[in-house]
């Protein structure tokens, strides 16, 4: 009887010890970030006003927010360049822990990855020359054989063009940030983008006009930070930190600075 009781006590102690060890060690991604104090952040860096590559690094709404997020984790950022066509491939290849830069939240992405809560509601709009603003007032007016549409590969803007502007003359330009200047110079007629990017370029260059701002071409969507879905503890902590940033007014400060 005594030996049975001793065995029971030993088993209880073993379970308690294993529970403590399990609690002390989170998932592998979270442990790696916290132990190395490095958060690897991927971004195409070509989408104003969310993330744009500069001579000294990166700037934009998402850059400000992810820097504060990393600070809350006690980590420094290691920037990892990527492209829109490779955004998901690089995430799944474990090249970074979070991707930022104006990434649309949608089922296709959340099906295979995770995303933090949405921000910056937007719709698809068109960036056109100011001289042509009376010409482009409907989706049908964009979808004409004589209309030259320039798209950037790999994102939801390209998907919209391929689905909705099949009659137009569509060409691809690899560098998203260069397309507005091509439209302004008359080398193309239309760039499909989102509300905020169109407004930034139209405000910066009087030759450009942001069309469909008041009545976007698509239902509203939101942007979000993209994360791998391989570590529940990491996702739990990242969502907690995001909530902290919202509570402390960091998200509002970034929106007021970049999105007004």
DRENNUKOL-101081 format. One record per residue: chain; x, y, z of N, C-alpha, C in turn. Coordinates in steps of 0.02 Angstrom, whole numbers. Example, Ala and Ser with C-alpha at 12.3 -4.5 7.8 and 13.67 -1.06 7.14 Angstrom:
+-------+--------+--------+--------+--------+--------+--------+--------+--------+--------+
! marnu !   n_c1 !   n_c2 !   n_c3 !  ca_c1 !  ca_c2 !  ca_c3 !   c_c1 !   c_c2 !   c_c3 !
+-------+--------+--------+--------+--------+--------+--------+--------+--------+--------+
!     A !    660 !   -284 !    390 !    615 !   -225 !    390 !    660 !   -165 !    390 !
!     A !    642 !   -112 !    354 !    684 !    -53 !    357 !    645 !      2 !    394 !
+-------+--------+--------+--------+--------+--------+--------+--------+--------+--------+
//
This chain:
+-------+--------+--------+--------+--------+--------+--------+--------+--------+--------+
! marnu !   n_c1 !   n_c2 !   n_c3 !  ca_c1 !  ca_c2 !  ca_c3 !   c_c1 !   c_c2 !   c_c3 !
+-------+--------+--------+--------+--------+--------+--------+--------+--------+--------+
!     A !     42 !    -60 !      0 !      0 !      0 !      0 !     43 !     63 !      0 !
!     A !     96 !     61 !     43 !    141 !    118 !     47 !    178 !    130 !    -18 !
!     A !    201 !     75 !    -50 !    237 !     82 !   -113 !    191 !    111 !   -167 !
!     A !    126 !     92 !   -165 !     79 !    119 !   -214 !     70 !    194 !   -204 !
!     A !     68 !    214 !   -140 !     59 !    285 !   -125 !    121 !    325 !   -147 !
!     A !    180 !    297 !   -134 !    242 !    330 !   -155 !    245 !    337 !   -230 !
!     A !    223 !    284 !   -266 !    222 !    287 !   -339 !    176 !    342 !   -364 !
!     A !    117 !    348 !   -330 !     69 !    400 !   -349 !     97 !    469 !   -338 !
!     A !    131 !    479 !   -281 !    162 !    544 !   -267 !    216 !    561 !   -317 !
!     A !    256 !    510 !   -335 !    310 !    521 !   -383 !    282 !    540 !   -451 !
!     A !    227 !    507 !   -472 !    196 !    522 !   -536 !    168 !    592 !   -537 !
!     A !    137 !    612 !   -481 !    110 !    680 !   -476 !    164 !    732 !   -481 !
!     A !    221 !    718 !   -447 !    277 !    765 !   -450 !    306 !    770 !   -520 !
!     A !    308 !    712 !   -556 !    333 !    713 !   -624 !    289 !    754 !   -670 !
!     A !    223 !    746 !   -664 !    176 !    784 !   -704 !    182 !    858 !   -690 !
!     A !    189 !    876 !   -626 !    196 !    946 !   -607 !    260 !    975 !   -635 !
!     A !    313 !    935 !   -634 !    377 !    959 !   -662 !    372 !    970 !   -737 !
!     A !    340 !    924 !   -772 !    332 !    931 !   -844 !    289 !    991 !   -860 !
!     A !    236 !   1003 !   -820 !    192 !   1061 !   -831 !    231 !   1125 !   -822 !
!     A !    273 !   1128 !   -771 !    314 !   1187 !   -759 !    362 !   1200 !   -818 !
!     A !    394 !   1147 !   -842 !    440 !   1154 !   -898 !    403 !   1178 !   -960 !
!     A !    342 !   1150 !   -970 !    303 !   1170 !  -1028 !    284 !   1244 !  -1024 !
!     A !    267 !   1267 !   -964 !    248 !   1337 !   -955 !    308 !   1383 !   -962 !
!     A !    367 !   1358 !   -943 !    427 !   1400 !   -945 !    453 !   1409 !  -1016 !
!     A !    435 !   1364 !  -1060 !    459 !   1368 !  -1129 !    400 !   1374 !  -1176 !
!     A !    397 !   1430 !  -1211 !    342 !   1441 !  -1258 !    359 !   1407 !  -1324 !
!     A !    321 !   1424 !  -1376 !    333 !   1395 !  -1441 !    401 !   1414 !  -1469 !
!     A !    426 !   1377 !  -1518 !    495 !   1388 !  -1542 !    505 !   1457 !  -1573 !
!     A !    456 !   1484 !  -1610 !    466 !   1549 !  -1641 !    469 !   1604 !  -1588 !
!     A !    422 !   1601 !  -1541 !    422 !   1651 !  -1487 !    486 !   1647 !  -1447 !
!     A !    508 !   1586 !  -1430 !    571 !   1578 !  -1393 !    629 !   1607 !  -1432 !
!     A !    631 !   1596 !  -1498 !    687 !   1621 !  -1538 !    689 !   1697 !  -1538 !
!     A !    630 !   1727 !  -1546 !    628 !   1801 !  -1546 !    649 !   1828 !  -1478 !
!     A !    623 !   1799 !  -1425 !    638 !   1824 !  -1358 !    710 !   1810 !  -1337 !
!     A !    736 !   1753 !  -1357 !    805 !   1735 !  -1337 !    857 !   1774 !  -1377 !
!     A !    845 !   1782 !  -1442 !    894 !   1818 !  -1484 !    883 !   1893 !  -1482 !
!     A !    822 !   1913 !  -1458 !    803 !   1984 !  -1457 !    806 !   2014 !  -1527 !
!     A !    786 !   1974 !  -1576 !    784 !   1995 !  -1646 !    717 !   1977 !  -1676 !
!     A !    683 !   2026 !  -1705 !    621 !   2014 !  -1742 !    635 !   2027 !  -1816 !
!     A !    630 !   1974 !  -1856 !    643 !   1980 !  -1928 !    580 !   2005 !  -1963 !
!     A !    586 !   2062 !  -1995 !    528 !   2094 !  -2027 !    538 !   2097 !  -2102 !
!     A !    493 !   2067 !  -2140 !    496 !   2070 !  -2212 !    451 !   2124 !  -2240 !
!     A !    472 !   2157 !  -2292 !    430 !   2207 !  -2325 !    453 !   2218 !  -2397 !
!     A !    405 !   2226 !  -2444 !    425 !   2245 !  -2512 !    452 !   2316 !  -2514 !
!     A !    430 !   2358 !  -2466 !    457 !   2425 !  -2461 !    444 !   2470 !  -2521 !
!     A !    385 !   2461 !  -2553 !    371 !   2500 !  -2613 !    300 !   2528 !  -2613 !
!     A !    269 !   2533 !  -2554 !    199 !   2551 !  -2551 !    188 !   2608 !  -2502 !
!     A !    186 !   2669 !  -2528 !    171 !   2727 !  -2486 !     96 !   2728 !  -2469 !
!     A !     77 !   2751 !  -2409 !    118 !   2777 !  -2355 !    135 !   2726 !  -2301 !
!     A !    133 !   2661 !  -2319 !    141 !   2609 !  -2268 !    213 !   2587 !  -2258 !
!     A !    249 !   2577 !  -2313 !    320 !   2558 !  -2307 !    355 !   2574 !  -2372 !
!     A !    405 !   2615 !  -2368 !    442 !   2634 !  -2428 !    517 !   2632 !  -2412 !
!     A !    556 !   2603 !  -2456 !    628 !   2600 !  -2447 !    658 !   2668 !  -2460 !
!     A !    701 !   2691 !  -2415 !    734 !   2755 !  -2422 !    810 !   2744 !  -2424 !
!     A !    846 !   2799 !  -2431 !    920 !   2794 !  -2432 !    947 !   2771 !  -2365 !
!     A !    910 !   2782 !  -2312 !    935 !   2765 !  -2245 !    899 !   2707 !  -2212 !
!     A !    851 !   2677 !  -2246 !    814 !   2622 !  -2216 !    744 !   2618 !  -2243 !
!     A !    694 !   2616 !  -2199 !    624 !   2614 !  -2219 !    585 !   2667 !  -2181 !
!     A !    531 !   2690 !  -2211 !    487 !   2739 !  -2179 !    415 !   2724 !  -2196 !
!     A !    369 !   2746 !  -2152 !    299 !   2737 !  -2166 !    259 !   2716 !  -2104 !
!     A !    194 !   2713 !  -2112 !    149 !   2694 !  -2058 !    168 !   2627 !  -2027 !
!     A !    174 !   2576 !  -2069 !    189 !   2509 !  -2044 !    257 !   2505 !  -2012 !
!     A !    304 !   2545 !  -2037 !    371 !   2545 !  -2009 !    370 !   2572 !  -1938 !
!     A !    334 !   2628 !  -1928 !    329 !   2656 !  -1861 !    297 !   2607 !  -1813 !
!     A !    244 !   2574 !  -1836 !    207 !   2528 !  -1791 !    248 !   2466 !  -1775 !
!     A !    281 !   2436 !  -1824 !    318 !   2375 !  -1810 !    380 !   2389 !  -1768 !
!     A !    408 !   2450 !  -1774 !    464 !   2468 !  -1731 !    442 !   2472 !  -1658 !
!     A !    383 !   2499 !  -1646 !    357 !   2502 !  -1577 !    339 !   2432 !  -1552 !
!     A !    313 !   2390 !  -1598 !    297 !   2322 !  -1579 !    359 !   2284 !  -1557 !
!     A !    413 !   2292 !  -1596 !    476 !   2259 !  -1579 !    502 !   2284 !  -1512 !
!     A !    495 !   2348 !  -1500 !    518 !   2377 !  -1436 !    481 !   2346 !  -1377 !
!     A !    416 !   2335 !  -1385 !    377 !   2302 !  -1332 !    402 !   2232 !  -1318 !
!     A !    427 !   2199 !  -1370 !    455 !   2131 !  -1362 !    526 !   2132 !  -1335 !
!     A !    556 !   2191 !  -1331 !    626 !   2196 !  -1311 !    673 !   2172 !  -1365 !
!     A !    652 !   2179 !  -1427 !    692 !   2153 !  -1483 !    711 !   2209 !  -1531 !
!     A !    763 !   2199 !  -1568 !    781 !   2244 !  -1623 !    756 !   2214 !  -1688 !
!     A !    749 !   2256 !  -1739 !    723 !   2231 !  -1803 !    780 !   2214 !  -1851 !
!     A !    772 !   2158 !  -1883 !    816 !   2139 !  -1939 !    772 !   2142 !  -2002 !
!     A !    786 !   2190 !  -2045 !    744 !   2200 !  -2105 !    762 !   2148 !  -2158 !
!     A !    710 !   2120 !  -2188 !    718 !   2069 !  -2240 !    681 !   2092 !  -2303 !
!     A !    715 !   2112 !  -2355 !    680 !   2133 !  -2417 !    644 !   2073 !  -2448 !
!     A !    585 !   2087 !  -2475 !    547 !   2036 !  -2512 !    511 !   2071 !  -2569 !
!     A !    470 !   2034 !  -2606 !    430 !   2062 !  -2660 !    359 !   2037 !  -2653 !
!     A !    312 !   2069 !  -2686 !    243 !   2046 !  -2682 !    234 !   1975 !  -2709 !
!     A !    265 !   1957 !  -2765 !    257 !   1887 !  -2788 !    285 !   1836 !  -2739 !
!     A !    336 !   1856 !  -2700 !    369 !   1809 !  -2655 !    349 !   1818 !  -2582 !
!     A !    302 !   1863 !  -2569 !    284 !   1879 !  -2500 !    266 !   1817 !  -2460 !
!     A !    221 !   1776 !  -2485 !    198 !   1717 !  -2449 !    251 !   1662 !  -2451 !
!     A !    285 !   1655 !  -2508 !    337 !   1603 !  -2513 !    392 !   1616 !  -2462 !
!     A !    413 !   1678 !  -2455 !    466 !   1694 !  -2408 !    443 !   1685 !  -2336 !
!     A !    379 !   1699 !  -2322 !    353 !   1688 !  -2255 !    354 !   1613 !  -2239 !
!     A !    332 !   1572 !  -2287 !    330 !   1500 !  -2275 !    399 !   1469 !  -2275 !
!     A !    448 !   1504 !  -2304 !    517 !   1480 !  -2302 !    553 !   1504 !  -2240 !
!     A !    516 !   1535 !  -2194 !    543 !   1559 !  -2130 !    599 !   1611 !  -2139 !
!     A !    589 !   1656 !  -2187 !    638 !   1710 !  -2196 !    625 !   1768 !  -2149 !
!     A !    562 !   1773 !  -2123 !    547 !   1826 !  -2075 !    491 !   1804 !  -2029 !
!     A !    484 !   1842 !  -1974 !    435 !   1826 !  -1923 !    370 !   1865 !  -1932 !
!     A !    373 !   1919 !  -1969 !    314 !   1959 !  -1983 !    327 !   1999 !  -2047 !
!     A !    276 !   2008 !  -2088 !    282 !   2047 !  -2149 !    235 !   2107 !  -2144 !
!     A !    260 !   2165 !  -2166 !    221 !   2227 !  -2163 !    228 !   2265 !  -2229 !
!     A !    187 !   2318 !  -2236 !    196 !   2360 !  -2294 !    135 !   2369 !  -2336 !
!     A !     75 !   2368 !  -2305 !     13 !   2377 !  -2343 !    -14 !   2312 !  -2370 !
!     A !    -19 !   2261 !  -2328 !    -40 !   2194 !  -2349 !   -114 !   2185 !  -2336 !
!     A !   -151 !   2171 !  -2388 !   -224 !   2163 !  -2382 !   -242 !   2099 !  -2344 !
!     A !   -287 !   2105 !  -2298 !   -315 !   2046 !  -2264 !   -366 !   2013 !  -2309 !
!     A !   -357 !   1949 !  -2323 !   -406 !   1913 !  -2363 !   -404 !   1838 !  -2347 !
!     A !   -453 !   1802 !  -2371 !   -459 !   1731 !  -2354 !   -400 !   1692 !  -2380 !
!     A !   -376 !   1708 !  -2440 !   -321 !   1670 !  -2470 !   -259 !   1672 !  -2426 !
!     A !   -246 !   1730 !  -2396 !   -187 !   1736 !  -2353 !   -199 !   1704 !  -2285 !
!     A !   -257 !   1718 !  -2255 !   -270 !   1692 !  -2188 !   -282 !   1616 !  -2189 !
!     A !   -295 !   1589 !  -2248 !   -302 !   1517 !  -2254 !   -236 !   1481 !  -2238 !
!     A !   -180 !   1512 !  -2255 !   -115 !   1479 !  -2246 !    -69 !   1515 !  -2198 !
!     A !    -89 !   1573 !  -2173 !    -48 !   1611 !  -2128 !    -93 !   1645 !  -2076 !
!     A !    -65 !   1688 !  -2036 !   -104 !   1725 !  -1987 !    -94 !   1800 !  -2000 !
!     A !   -142 !   1840 !  -1976 !   -135 !   1913 !  -1983 !   -158 !   1946 !  -1919 !
!     A !   -126 !   2001 !  -1901 !   -146 !   2039 !  -1843 !   -210 !   2078 !  -1860 !
!     A !   -244 !   2107 !  -1810 !   -307 !   2142 !  -1823 !   -300 !   2194 !  -1878 !
!     A !   -355 !   2204 !  -1915 !   -353 !   2249 !  -1973 !   -351 !   2323 !  -1954 !
!     A !   -325 !   2362 !  -1998 !   -321 !   2435 !  -1990 !   -327 !   2467 !  -2059 !
!     A !   -335 !   2532 !  -2062 !   -336 !   2571 !  -2124 !   -387 !   2544 !  -2175 !
!     A !   -451 !   2550 !  -2162 !   -502 !   2527 !  -2211 !   -492 !   2561 !  -2278 !
!     A !   -500 !   2524 !  -2332 !   -487 !   2551 !  -2399 !   -528 !   2513 !  -2450 !
!     A !   -528 !   2540 !  -2512 !   -556 !   2505 !  -2569 !   -509 !   2513 !  -2628 !
!     A !   -518 !   2474 !  -2679 !   -478 !   2481 !  -2740 !   -501 !   2544 !  -2777 !
!     A !   -452 !   2584 !  -2798 !   -466 !   2645 !  -2836 !   -418 !   2648 !  -2895 !
!     A !   -421 !   2701 !  -2933 !   -377 !   2709 !  -2991 !   -338 !   2774 !  -2986 !
!     A !   -275 !   2771 !  -3002 !   -233 !   2830 !  -3008 !   -228 !   2846 !  -3082 !
!     A !   -251 !   2904 !  -3102 !   -251 !   2924 !  -3173 !   -223 !   2995 !  -3178 !
!     A !   -213 !   3018 !  -3240 !   -192 !   3087 !  -3248 !   -250 !   3135 !  -3233 !
!     A !   -234 !   3191 !  -3203 !   -286 !   3240 !  -3187 !   -324 !   3262 !  -3249 !
!     A !   -289 !   3265 !  -3305 !   -321 !   3286 !  -3368 !   -372 !   3235 !  -3391 !
!     A !   -369 !   3173 !  -3366 !   -415 !   3120 !  -3388 !   -469 !   3104 !  -3337 !
!     A !   -474 !   3143 !  -3283 !   -519 !   3123 !  -3229 !   -592 !   3120 !  -3251 !
!     A !   -612 !   3161 !  -3299 !   -681 !   3157 !  -3324 !   -692 !   3096 !  -3369 !
!     A !   -637 !   3068 !  -3393 !   -641 !   3010 !  -3439 !   -652 !   2945 !  -3401 !
!     A !   -623 !   2941 !  -3341 !   -625 !   2878 !  -3303 !   -670 !   2886 !  -3242 !
!     A !   -733 !   2868 !  -3250 !   -781 !   2877 !  -3196 !   -818 !   2812 !  -3178 !
!     A !   -808 !   2760 !  -3218 !   -840 !   2695 !  -3205 !   -789 !   2640 !  -3218 !
!     A !   -803 !   2581 !  -3192 !   -761 !   2524 !  -3206 !   -760 !   2509 !  -3280 !
!     A !   -817 !   2517 !  -3313 !   -821 !   2504 !  -3385 !   -775 !   2552 !  -3424 !
!     A !   -769 !   2613 !  -3401 !   -727 !   2661 !  -3436 !   -653 !   2643 !  -3431 !
!     A !   -634 !   2606 !  -3379 !   -566 !   2582 !  -3372 !   -553 !   2521 !  -3415 !
!     A !   -605 !   2481 !  -3424 !   -598 !   2417 !  -3459 !   -612 !   2425 !  -3534 !
!     A !   -570 !   2465 !  -3567 !   -577 !   2478 !  -3638 !   -512 !   2462 !  -3675 !
!     A !   -516 !   2440 !  -3738 !   -456 !   2421 !  -3775 !   -403 !   2476 !  -3780 !
!     A !   -424 !   2538 !  -3780 !   -375 !   2592 !  -3787 !   -344 !   2616 !  -3722 !
!     A !   -365 !   2587 !  -3666 !   -341 !   2609 !  -3601 !   -279 !   2568 !  -3581 !
!     A !   -225 !   2603 !  -3565 !   -162 !   2570 !  -3546 !   -157 !   2566 !  -3470 !
!     A !   -160 !   2505 !  -3445 !   -157 !   2493 !  -3373 !    -89 !   2464 !  -3356 !
!     A !    -56 !   2494 !  -3307 !      9 !   2469 !  -3283 !     -1 !   2438 !  -3214 !
!     A !     18 !   2376 !  -3206 !     10 !   2341 !  -3142 !     77 !   2319 !  -3115 !
!     A !     79 !   2311 !  -3049 !    135 !   2282 !  -3014 !    119 !   2208 !  -3000 !
!     A !    167 !   2163 !  -3010 !    151 !   2091 !  -3002 !    146 !   2068 !  -2930 !
!     A !    103 !   2019 !  -2919 !    104 !   1980 !  -2857 !     55 !   1997 !  -2803 !
!     A !     20 !   2053 !  -2808 !    -25 !   2072 !  -2754 !    -98 !   2071 !  -2774 !
!     A !   -140 !   2099 !  -2731 !   -211 !   2100 !  -2744 !   -230 !   2151 !  -2798 !
!     A !   -187 !   2202 !  -2809 !   -201 !   2249 !  -2863 !   -196 !   2214 !  -2931 !
!     A !   -145 !   2173 !  -2938 !   -137 !   2134 !  -3000 !   -197 !   2088 !  -3009 !
!     A !   -219 !   2056 !  -2955 !   -276 !   2010 !  -2959 !   -338 !   2047 !  -2983 !
!     A !   -348 !   2108 !  -2958 !   -406 !   2147 !  -2979 !   -401 !   2164 !  -3053 !
!     A !   -343 !   2185 !  -3076 !   -334 !   2202 !  -3147 !   -349 !   2142 !  -3191 !
!     A !   -320 !   2086 !  -3175 !   -328 !   2026 !  -3216 !   -400 !   2002 !  -3218 !
!     A !   -437 !   2014 !  -3165 !   -506 !   1992 !  -3161 !   -554 !   2040 !  -3194 !
!     A !   -540 !   2105 !  -3187 !   -590 !   2155 !  -3207 !   -573 !   2198 !  -3267 !
!     A !   -510 !   2199 !  -3288 !   -490 !   2242 !  -3344 !   -461 !   2202 !  -3402 !
!     A !   -496 !   2150 !  -3420 !   -472 !   2104 !  -3472 !   -471 !   2135 !  -3541 !
!     A !   -512 !   2186 !  -3553 !   -513 !   2217 !  -3619 !   -460 !   2271 !  -3627 !
!     A !   -432 !   2294 !  -3572 !   -383 !   2349 !  -3575 !   -314 !   2322 !  -3597 !
!     A !   -270 !   2369 !  -3613 !   -201 !   2352 !  -3630 !   -161 !   2349 !  -3564 !
!     A !   -148 !   2290 !  -3541 !   -116 !   2282 !  -3475 !    -42 !   2265 !  -3483 !
!     A !      0 !   2302 !  -3447 !     71 !   2288 !  -3445 !     94 !   2284 !  -3372 !
!     A !    151 !   2254 !  -3362 !    177 !   2243 !  -3294 !    241 !   2283 !  -3284 !
!     A !    245 !   2316 !  -3226 !    306 !   2351 !  -3207 !    327 !   2325 !  -3139 !
!     A !    389 !   2302 !  -3133 !    411 !   2268 !  -3073 !    412 !   2312 !  -3011 !
!     A !    426 !   2375 !  -3018 !    434 !   2419 !  -2960 !    372 !   2462 !  -2951 !
!     A !    333 !   2444 !  -2901 !    269 !   2477 !  -2888 !    277 !   2552 !  -2880 !
!     A !    328 !   2573 !  -2844 !    337 !   2644 !  -2828 !    352 !   2687 !  -2889 !
!     A !    370 !   2656 !  -2945 !    385 !   2693 !  -3005 !    325 !   2703 !  -3051 !
!     A !    272 !   2665 !  -3039 !    214 !   2668 !  -3084 !    179 !   2736 !  -3085 !
!     A !    168 !   2769 !  -3028 !    135 !   2835 !  -3031 !    171 !   2884 !  -3077 !
!     A !    237 !   2885 !  -3076 !    274 !   2931 !  -3120 !    263 !   2913 !  -3193 !
!     A !    256 !   2849 !  -3208 !    243 !   2827 !  -3277 !    174 !   2852 !  -3300 !
!     A !    125 !   2848 !  -3255 !     58 !   2872 !  -3271 !     61 !   2948 !  -3283 !
!     A !     94 !   2984 !  -3238 !     98 !   3057 !  -3243 !    132 !   3078 !  -3308 !
!     A !    181 !   3039 !  -3330 !    219 !   3055 !  -3390 !    184 !   3033 !  -3454 !
!     A !    126 !   3001 !  -3448 !     88 !   2980 !  -3507 !    109 !   2914 !  -3536 !
!     A !    150 !   2875 !  -3499 !    170 !   2809 !  -3524 !    120 !   2755 !  -3508 !
!     A !     68 !   2774 !  -3472 !     12 !   2731 !  -3456 !    -45 !   2775 !  -3437 !
!     A !   -105 !   2746 !  -3431 !   -164 !   2785 !  -3415 !   -191 !   2772 !  -3345 !
!     A !   -183 !   2711 !  -3322 !   -216 !   2691 !  -3259 !   -170 !   2648 !  -3217 !
!     A !   -171 !   2661 !  -3153 !   -140 !   2617 !  -3103 !   -194 !   2599 !  -3053 !
!     A !   -209 !   2536 !  -3045 !   -256 !   2514 !  -2993 !   -217 !   2506 !  -2928 !
!     A !   -242 !   2539 !  -2876 !   -209 !   2536 !  -2812 !   -262 !   2542 !  -2757 !
!     A !   -241 !   2559 !  -2696 !   -287 !   2568 !  -2641 !   -294 !   2642 !  -2624 !
!     A !   -344 !   2658 !  -2585 !   -361 !   2727 !  -2568 !   -301 !   2768 !  -2546 !
!     A !   -263 !   2742 !  -2498 !   -211 !   2782 !  -2467 !   -153 !   2796 !  -2514 !
!     A !   -132 !   2746 !  -2552 !    -77 !   2756 !  -2598 !    -97 !   2807 !  -2652 !
!     A !   -157 !   2800 !  -2679 !   -180 !   2847 !  -2731 !   -180 !   2918 !  -2705 !
!     A !   -204 !   2928 !  -2645 !   -207 !   2995 !  -2616 !   -137 !   3024 !  -2605 !
!     A !    -90 !   2983 !  -2584 !    -21 !   3007 !  -2573 !      8 !   3033 !  -2639 !
!     A !      2 !   2995 !  -2692 !     33 !   3015 !  -2756 !     -5 !   3074 !  -2788 !
!     A !    -71 !   3075 !  -2782 !   -110 !   3130 !  -2810 !    -94 !   3196 !  -2773 !
!     A !    -82 !   3191 !  -2709 !    -65 !   3250 !  -2670 !      5 !   3275 !  -2687 !
!     A !     51 !   3228 !  -2701 !    120 !   3246 !  -2715 !    131 !   3272 !  -2786 !
!     A !     88 !   3252 !  -2833 !     98 !   3270 !  -2903 !     32 !   3296 !  -2932 !
!     A !     27 !   3360 !  -2947 !    -37 !   3388 !  -2973 !    -57 !   3360 !  -3041 !
!     A !    -12 !   3324 !  -3075 !    -29 !   3292 !  -3138 !    -73 !   3230 !  -3128 !
!     A !    -78 !   3207 !  -3066 !   -113 !   3145 !  -3051 !   -179 !   3158 !  -3015 !
!     A !   -225 !   3111 !  -3023 !   -291 !   3115 !  -2992 !   -309 !   3047 !  -2963 !
!     A !   -333 !   3046 !  -2901 !   -356 !   2985 !  -2869 !   -431 !   2977 !  -2884 !
!     A !   -448 !   2931 !  -2928 !   -517 !   2921 !  -2948 !   -551 !   2867 !  -2906 !
!     A !   -616 !   2874 !  -2896 !   -658 !   2826 !  -2860 !   -647 !   2828 !  -2785 !
!     A !   -617 !   2880 !  -2758 !   -605 !   2885 !  -2686 !   -671 !   2881 !  -2647 !
!     A !   -721 !   2918 !  -2670 !   -785 !   2919 !  -2634 !   -828 !   2857 !  -2647 !
!     A !   -814 !   2822 !  -2701 !   -852 !   2761 !  -2717 !   -803 !   2709 !  -2745 !
!     A !   -764 !   2677 !  -2702 !   -713 !   2629 !  -2725 !   -741 !   2574 !  -2769 !
!     A !   -696 !   2543 !  -2807 !   -715 !   2491 !  -2855 !   -729 !   2424 !  -2821 !
!     A !   -712 !   2418 !  -2758 !   -723 !   2356 !  -2720 !   -755 !   2371 !  -2653 !
!     A !   -785 !   2322 !  -2621 !   -808 !   2331 !  -2552 !   -749 !   2345 !  -2506 !
!     A !   -761 !   2375 !  -2448 !   -706 !   2393 !  -2402 !   -667 !   2331 !  -2379 !
!     A !   -602 !   2340 !  -2373 !   -558 !   2290 !  -2343 !   -513 !   2325 !  -2293 !
!     A !   -472 !   2287 !  -2259 !   -423 !   2316 !  -2213 !   -354 !   2285 !  -2227 !
!     A !   -303 !   2320 !  -2204 !   -235 !   2295 !  -2207 !   -217 !   2260 !  -2142 !
!     A !   -164 !   2221 !  -2143 !   -142 !   2187 !  -2082 !    -71 !   2162 !  -2087 !
!     A !    -39 !   2152 !  -2031 !     28 !   2123 !  -2029 !     22 !   2047 !  -2037 !
!     A !     64 !   2019 !  -2079 !     61 !   1948 !  -2097 !    111 !   1908 !  -2055 !
!     A !     87 !   1853 !  -2025 !    130 !   1812 !  -1982 !    124 !   1738 !  -2001 !
!     A !    177 !   1700 !  -1989 !    171 !   1627 !  -1997 !    125 !   1599 !  -1943 !
!     A !     89 !   1547 !  -1959 !     40 !   1518 !  -1912 !     67 !   1454 !  -1880 !
!     A !    132 !   1453 !  -1867 !    163 !   1391 !  -1843 !    177 !   1390 !  -1768 !
!     A !    157 !   1442 !  -1732 !    172 !   1446 !  -1661 !    116 !   1485 !  -1626 !
!     A !     72 !   1448 !  -1591 !     15 !   1479 !  -1558 !     37 !   1529 !  -1505 !
!     A !     92 !   1514 !  -1470 !    116 !   1560 !  -1418 !    140 !   1626 !  -1448 !
!     A !    173 !   1621 !  -1505 !    197 !   1682 !  -1539 !    137 !   1724 !  -1561 !
!     A !     86 !   1693 !  -1590 !     28 !   1730 !  -1612 !     -8 !   1762 !  -1553 !
!     A !    -12 !   1726 !  -1498 !    -45 !   1752 !  -1438 !     -9 !   1815 !  -1413 !
!     A !     56 !   1813 !  -1411 !     95 !   1870 !  -1386 !     91 !   1928 !  -1435 !
!     A !     96 !   1914 !  -1499 !     94 !   1968 !  -1549 !     26 !   2003 !  -1547 !
!     A !    -28 !   1965 !  -1539 !    -94 !   1996 !  -1534 !   -101 !   2037 !  -1470 !
!     A !    -71 !   2013 !  -1417 !    -71 !   2050 !  -1354 !    -34 !   2116 !  -1361 !
!     A !     24 !   2115 !  -1392 !     63 !   2176 !  -1401 !     26 !   2225 !  -1446 !
!     A !     -6 !   2199 !  -1499 !    -46 !   2243 !  -1543 !   -100 !   2279 !  -1502 !
!     A !   -134 !   2241 !  -1459 !   -186 !   2271 !  -1416 !   -156 !   2323 !  -1370 !
!     A !    -97 !   2311 !  -1345 !    -63 !   2360 !  -1303 !    -49 !   2424 !  -1341 !
!     A !    -26 !   2417 !  -1402 !    -12 !   2476 !  -1443 !    -75 !   2517 !  -1457 !
!     A !   -130 !   2481 !  -1466 !   -193 !   2517 !  -1477 !   -215 !   2553 !  -1413 !
!     A !   -210 !   2518 !  -1356 !   -230 !   2548 !  -1293 !   -189 !   2609 !  -1276 !
!     A !   -125 !   2609 !  -1292 !    -80 !   2664 !  -1276 !    -80 !   2720 !  -1327 !
!     A !   -121 !   2713 !  -1379 !   -127 !   2766 !  -1428 !    -75 !   2765 !  -1483 !
!     A !    -34 !   2714 !  -1485 !     19 !   2711 !  -1536 !    -10 !   2704 !  -1606 !
!     A !    -62 !   2662 !  -1613 !    -92 !   2653 !  -1679 !   -125 !   2717 !  -1704 !
!     A !   -157 !   2753 !  -1659 !   -188 !   2816 !  -1678 !   -135 !   2868 !  -1698 !
!     A !    -80 !   2869 !  -1662 !    -26 !   2916 !  -1678 !      1 !   2902 !  -1748 !
!     A !     11 !   2839 !  -1764 !     37 !   2820 !  -1830 !    -13 !   2838 !  -1884 !
!     A !    -77 !   2825 !  -1872 !   -129 !   2842 !  -1921 !   -134 !   2917 !  -1932 !
!     A !   -130 !   2955 !  -1878 !   -133 !   3028 !  -1884 !    -73 !   3056 !  -1923 !
!     A !    -17 !   3024 !  -1914 !     44 !   3047 !  -1947 !     45 !   3030 !  -2022 !
!     A !     24 !   2970 !  -2039 !     34 !   2945 !  -2107 !    -29 !   2940 !  -2150 !
!     A !    -88 !   2934 !  -2119 !   -147 !   2917 !  -2157 !   -198 !   2974 !  -2162 !
!     A !   -184 !   3031 !  -2135 !   -231 !   3088 !  -2140 !   -222 !   3125 !  -2206 !
+-------+--------+--------+--------+--------+--------+--------+--------+--------+--------+
//
